[in-house]
Amino acid sequence: MASGDLVTVDVNKLLVDLSKLQGRLGNHSVSLRRFQNYMRTTTYDHFSALGQGGTHRGVTWKYFQNPVRVRKTDGQAIPPWGGVPRLARIKQYRGTTGFRASELGSFSNRNRGSGSSIARDRRSTLGEKTVRGRLRASGKRLKEGDQILRDTDELVRSVANSIGQNSIRDIGPVEMKFGTMVPYAEKQNRTRPFLFFTEEDRKTAERMVYEGLIGGSRGGTG
């Protein structure tokens, strides 16, 4: 309390404040939880930004390879989602010749098919069904514009939900663990990185810890 040029210090109050600061120095769980929420949101936005390939947060995801194969018969490039007309097929009908016994006990030739071998002309591709997209892990067919790594959303849910199946969400006084136990996550993270820290993420973590020490913002993800 200050009165004129006189300043007094309440030692008891000061000791209480120092004890609070000491507690904060040894326990950053509140700040780490804030940062974990920030990482969940950031990672979800990362999936959304790169759903059809591109560069975000300094990493690049390639979209589904196009073309995935070239048809040998006509050199047509077939993208993974199909959509190109199927080739008309040449159908051949070959007659067969056999024998049957007549009621009179004699034998006669019987033409059981359409006669001699017949090769019909190639049919028009008009009205033919198109090549279907390849099967995804879920059993659904891939369609043009589908999102990368969003077939079943199992991976996204495991990193974006606060609590969910295959999620890693551990928070202690001085350590936070954030990740996923989806079996194919490690392989996909090498090809299309989604679990990593940028310099901006590090600065955000430091800011949140600092705010926790001085009793600043405790809510939200920013």
N, C-alpha and C positions, 0 to 999 in steps of 0.2 A: 504494500500500500504506500502511496506517495502523497505527502502533504507539504506543499511548498517545495523547499529544497531538501526535504527529509525523505529518505527511502528506507523502508523497513523490509526485512525478509523473514517470512515465516518458515523456519527451518523444518518444522514438522511437515508442512505442505511440500516443501522441496524434496524431502526424503521420500514422500509418497510418490511424487512424480518420477524420481530417479528409479524407484523400485519398479514402476510400470515400464520405464524404458529398458531396464535390465531384463524384464520378462519378454519384451518384444525382441530384444537382441537374440534371445535363445529360442524363440518360437515364431516362425514365419508362416505358419500353416494358413492363416487368413489370406496373406498375400499370395501364397502359392496356389491357393484355391482360385483366386481371381485370375491368376496367370493360366491355370489349367482351363478355365472357362474361355479365356481369350484364345488359347490354342485350339480348343474345340471349334469355335466359331471360325477362326482363321483357316483351319484345315478343311472345314466344310465348304467355305468360300473358294478354296483352292480347287477342290473337285469340280465345283460349278464353273469356275473360270476356264478350266482345261478340259471340259467334257467332250469337246470336239477337237482337241489338240491345241497347241500354241505354247506360249511362254508366259509364266506367271511366277512371281516371287523368285525369279532368277533361274528357274528350271524349265525345261521344255518337254512336253509330252507329244509323241507322235500319234496321229489318229490311226484308225485301222488302215492297214496297208491296202493300197489301191493302185494297180490291180493286184489281187492276191494270186491270180493265175491267168494264163493266156490259153484259150481254147485252141487245141492243135488243129482241129478241122478247118477253121476259118480265120484263126489269128485274133479272134475277138477277146478283148480284155474283160475278165469277169470280176467285178468288184466284190468284196466280201458280203455285201447285202444283195447281190444278185441284181434282178431287174432287167437284164437284157433278154431278148427273145431266145427261146430254146431253138435249137436246130431242128428242122423237119427231118424225119427219119425215112429211109428207104425201106419199105416193107415188102417182103417177098412171100409169096404164097406158092407152095409147091404141092402139087397133087400127088397122091399115092395110088398105086395100083395093087389090087389084091384079088382074091378069089372067093367065091361063095358057092355053096352047093345048091343046085336047083331042086325043086320038088321032084323032078324027073330023075334025079340022081346024076345028072351030068354037071360039068363044071363050066363056068363062064367067067370071063374077065369082068371086073367091076371097077369102074373109076370112082374112087372114094374122095377125090378132091376136085379141084377146078381144072384138072387136066395137067398139061405140061407146066414146067416152071414159069412163073410170071413175075416179072419185076415191074412194079408200078412206078410211075413218074414221081419225082420228089414233090412232096406236098408244099403248098405255100405256107410261109410262117405267119401269115395274117391270121389272127385269132388264136395263135398258139400261146400257151402259158409261158410266162417268163421264168428264168432261172431263180430259184428261191435263195434267200440269204442263208449263210452258214448257221449252224446251230450254236447257240451260246451255252454256257454251263448250265443254265436253268432249263434248257430244252426249248427256249423261245428262239425264233428266227431273228437274225440280225437285220435291222432296218436302217436305211440311210438316215443319218442324223442322230442315231442312238448315241448315248453317252458312254465314254470310256469308263471302265471299272464300275458301271452302274447297272449291271445285269440284274442282280438280286438285291442290291443296296446293302448287303451284309457288311461289306468292308466300310462303307461310309457310315453306317449306323454305329459300328464299333469304335470309330474315332470321333464322331460328332455328338453322340448322345452322352448325357451326363452319367447315366448308368445304363448298361446294356450288355447283351450277350457278347462274349469275346472281347470286352473292353478291359483295359488296364487303367485304373484310376486310384493310385496310391498317393496319399499326402501325409507327410510327417512334419515335424518341427522345422527341419532344414532341408528337406528333400521332397521332390515331387516326381512321380512316374506317370507318364501319359503315353498310351500306345494301344496296340491291338494284338489279339491272339488268333486272328483269322489265319488259317494255315497257309494261304497263298500270299499273305501280305508282304512278307520279306522279299519274295521274288519280284512282286509287282513294284515294291518300293525302290528296287534297284533299277528297274526299267523306267518307271514313272514316279519319281520321288514325291512323297506327300508327307512323310514324317521327318522333319528336319527343322533346324532353327536358323533364322537369318539374323543379320546384325540388328535389324529393326526389332525382331523378337527379343533379342538380348536386352536392348534398351528398354523395351516395355517391361520385361521382368525386373530390371533394376529399378525402374520408376515405381513399380507396384510394391516392391520390397521397401523402398525409401518411404513411400506414402504410409506403409504399415508401421514403420518405425516412428514417424512423427504424428501418427494418428490421423492420417489423411483419409482419402476415399477408401471405402471398404466394400462398395457394391459395384455391380456392373462388370463389364469385361474390358473396359478401356482404361 
